[in-house]
């Protein structure tokens, strides 16, 4: 893909392209139940707390239970309307990591940094594979050079995803990043898409969503009035169809050349 040679017709159909991340631009395999990940977290808590408690020797089952309790305690919240959180409420894991760090003896003024380090340690240890699909970064550059806004709309934990975006060189390629844990709502709720539209100053018909999960990405976008382009990748839900009848276009795999052709970018 040669970004410098791309031209988009003046009659273009969309002004912005919304992207899912995992399974759409990034191929990833994680195992958050592995003892390796929890052992890494246990060791990091011991280091962060400078041995003030015996976190290094804590039972892994007890650590898992403490984290689960911290998640419950730090995510007892209501939605913006003051009603109990909806089925699409997205908790944020970072406050739970803060609790674990505090329990390990980390000083209050160092909690945020220690929590982010603990979260990243766990994520790194639980990740068996992560890489961009071939051409993913070029795709974003081409779209931007064609004058389109490029927006990430992802169901994700910010404390994991923002470091991964930096690591993969994607952060600067997005014009805006909308992550469910920062918004307290996840796809397929139309609310997450509406917030992305509002921040871009766009009506729904001027954006298209690209994702690999029919329910979250295609039907979720459709519920907000946004067209969807479906990619059937290896980590799409097993129950997903090979092609989505709800999408304006479907592709087998991360077919970025097909996306550009569909969008009329030569």
C-alpha positions in Angstrom: 0.0 0.0 0.0 1.4 3.4 -1.0 -0.2 6.1 1.1 1.3 8.9 -1.0 -0.6 7.6 -4.1 -4.0 7.2 -2.6 -6.9 9.5 -3.6 -10.5 9.3 -2.4 -13.3 10.5 -4.7 -15.0 13.7 -3.6 -18.3 11.7 -3.5 -17.0 9.4 -0.8 -19.6 7.6 1.2 -17.9 7.9 4.6 -15.9 10.4 6.5 -14.7 8.1 9.3 -13.7 4.5 9.7 -14.3 2.9 13.1 -12.1 -0.1 13.9 -12.3 -3.0 16.3 -8.8 -4.0 17.5 -8.4 -7.6 18.5 -9.2 -10.0 15.6 -9.5 -7.0 13.2 -6.1 -5.3 13.3 -4.3 -7.4 15.9 -4.0 -11.2 16.1 -3.7 -12.2 19.8 -3.9 -15.3 22.0 -4.2 -14.9 25.8 -4.7 -17.2 28.7 -5.7 -15.2 31.8 -6.3 -18.4 33.8 -2.8 -19.7 33.5 -0.7 -20.1 36.6 2.2 -18.4 34.8 0.3 -15.1 34.6 -0.8 -15.2 38.3 2.7 -16.1 39.4 4.1 -13.1 37.5 1.5 -10.9 39.1 2.3 -12.3 42.6 6.0 -11.6 42.0 5.4 -8.1 40.8 3.2 -7.3 43.8 6.0 -8.5 46.1 8.5 -6.2 44.3 6.1 -3.2 44.2 5.4 -3.6 48.0 9.2 -4.0 48.7 8.4 -7.2 50.6 6.1 -5.4 53.1 3.9 -8.4 53.0 4.6 -11.9 51.9 2.9 -11.5 48.5 5.7 -13.5 46.9 4.6 -16.6 48.8 0.8 -15.9 48.6 -1.3 -18.8 47.5 -2.4 -18.3 43.9 -6.0 -19.3 44.6 -6.0 -16.6 47.4 -4.6 -14.0 45.0 -7.2 -14.8 42.4 -9.9 -14.5 45.1 -8.5 -11.2 46.3 -8.5 -9.8 42.7 -12.1 -11.0 42.1 -13.2 -9.3 45.3 -11.3 -6.1 44.4 -13.1 -6.1 41.1 -16.5 -6.4 42.8 -15.6 -3.7 45.3 -14.3 -1.2 42.8 -17.0 -1.6 40.2 -20.1 -1.1 42.3 -21.4 1.8 40.3 -24.4 3.0 38.5 -24.8 4.2 34.9 -25.0 7.8 34.0 -28.8 7.9 34.5 -28.4 6.7 38.1 -29.8 3.3 37.4 -28.1 0.0 38.1 -25.4 -0.8 35.5 -26.8 -2.3 32.4 -25.9 -5.6 30.9 -23.4 -3.7 28.7 -21.6 -2.2 31.7 -17.8 -2.5 31.2 -15.8 -2.7 34.5 -12.3 -1.2 34.8 -9.6 -3.5 36.1 -7.1 -0.9 37.0 -8.7 0.1 40.3 -8.6 -3.6 41.3 -4.9 -3.6 40.6 -4.6 -0.5 42.8 -6.3 -2.4 45.6 -3.8 -5.3 45.3 -0.9 -2.9 45.3 -2.2 -1.2 48.4 -2.6 -4.6 50.1 1.0 -5.3 49.1 2.2 -2.2 51.0 2.6 0.3 48.1 2.5 3.9 49.3 -0.6 5.9 48.2 1.3 8.3 46.0 2.8 5.4 44.0 -0.4 3.4 43.6 -1.3 4.4 40.1 2.1 3.7 38.7 2.4 0.4 40.6 -1.1 -0.7 39.5 -0.3 0.0 35.8 2.9 -2.0 36.1 1.1 -4.9 37.8 -1.6 -4.9 35.1 1.0 -4.9 32.3 3.0 -7.6 34.0 -0.1 -9.8 34.2 -1.1 -9.1 30.6 2.4 -9.7 29.3 2.6 -13.0 31.1 -0.9 -14.1 30.0 -0.2 -13.3 26.3 1.0 -16.3 24.2 1.0 -14.4 20.9 0.4 -10.9 19.7 1.1 -9.2 16.4 -0.4 -7.0 13.7 -2.1 -8.7 10.8 0.1 -8.1 7.8 -0.7 -4.6 6.4 -2.8 -3.4 9.3 -0.6 -0.3 10.0 -0.4 0.5 6.3 -4.2 0.3 6.0 -4.6 2.9 8.7 -2.0 5.2 7.0 -3.7 4.8 3.7 -7.1 5.7 5.1 -5.7 8.8 6.9 -3.9 9.9 3.7 -7.2 9.6 1.9 -8.7 12.1 4.3 -10.7 9.7 6.4 -10.8 9.9 10.2 -9.6 6.6 11.8 -11.1 5.8 15.1 -10.6 2.8 17.4 -13.8 1.6 19.1 -12.7 -1.4 21.2 -14.1 -3.6 23.9 -10.9 -3.7 26.0 -9.2 -3.0 29.2 -7.3 0.3 28.9 -4.5 -0.8 31.2 -3.8 -3.7 28.8 -4.7 -2.1 25.5 -3.0 1.3 25.6 0.5 -0.2 26.3 -0.2 -2.8 23.5 -1.1 0.0 21.1 2.2 1.8 21.9 4.1 -1.5 21.6 2.6 -2.2 18.2 3.1 1.3 16.9 -0.6 2.0 16.5 -1.4 4.8 18.9 -0.3 7.6 16.6 -2.2 6.1 13.7 -5.6 6.7 15.3 -7.3 10.0 15.3 -9.3 9.0 18.3 -9.3 6.0 20.7 -12.5 4.9 22.4 -12.0 2.0 24.9 -14.9 0.4 26.7 -13.3 0.2 30.1 -12.7 4.0 30.0 -16.3 4.6 29.0 -18.0 2.0 31.4 -20.0 0.6 28.5 -19.1 -2.0 25.9 -20.2 -3.1 22.4 -22.8 -4.1 21.2 -24.4 -1.3 23.1 -25.1 1.6 20.7 -23.9 4.0 23.3 -20.2 3.3 22.7 -20.7 4.0 19.0 -22.8 7.1 19.7 -20.0 8.6 21.9 -17.5 8.0 19.1 -19.8 9.7 16.6 -20.4 12.7 18.9 -16.7 13.2 19.5 -16.1 13.1 15.8 -19.0 15.4 15.1 -20.5 13.0 12.7 -23.9 11.6 11.9 -24.2 7.8 11.8 -24.4 7.6 8.0 -21.0 9.2 7.7 -19.1 6.4 9.5 -18.5 2.7 8.9 -17.4 0.1 11.5 -14.9 -2.6 10.7 -14.8 -5.6 13.0 -14.6 -9.4 13.3 -17.5 -10.0 15.8 -20.9 -9.9 14.2 -22.8 -9.2 17.4 -20.5 -6.6 18.9 -19.2 -4.9 15.8 -21.8 -5.3 13.1 -25.1 -5.5 15.0 -23.8 -3.1 17.6 -22.9 -0.5 15.0 -26.2 -1.1 13.1 -28.1 -0.4 16.3 -26.5 3.1 16.2 -27.3 3.5 12.5 -23.7 2.8 11.4 -22.8 0.5 8.5 -20.6 -2.4 9.2 -17.8 -4.3 7.3 -17.3 -7.8 8.7 -14.0 -9.7 8.7 -14.3 -13.4 9.5 -10.9 -14.0 11.2 -9.5 -16.9 13.2 -10.6 -15.4 16.5 -14.1 -14.4 15.4 -16.7 -16.1 17.6 -17.1 -19.7 16.5 -20.8 -19.2 16.2 -20.4 -16.3 13.7 -21.3 -16.9 10.1 -18.7 -16.8 7.3 -20.3 -13.7 6.0 -22.7 -11.4 7.8 -26.0 -10.6 6.2 -26.1 -7.5 8.4 -22.9 -6.0 7.0 -22.6 -3.9 3.9 -19.6 -6.1 3.0 -18.0 -9.2 4.4 -14.5 -10.6 3.9 -12.7 -13.9 4.7 -9.9 -12.9 6.9 -8.2 -9.5 7.3 -8.6 -8.5 3.7 -7.4 -4.9 3.8 -7.1 -4.6 0.0 -10.7 -5.7 -0.3 -11.7 -3.0 2.3 -9.9 -0.3 0.3 -11.6 -1.5 -2.9 -14.9 -1.4 -1.3 -14.3 2.1 0.0 -13.3 3.3 -3.5 -9.7 4.0 -2.6 -7.3 3.2 -5.5 
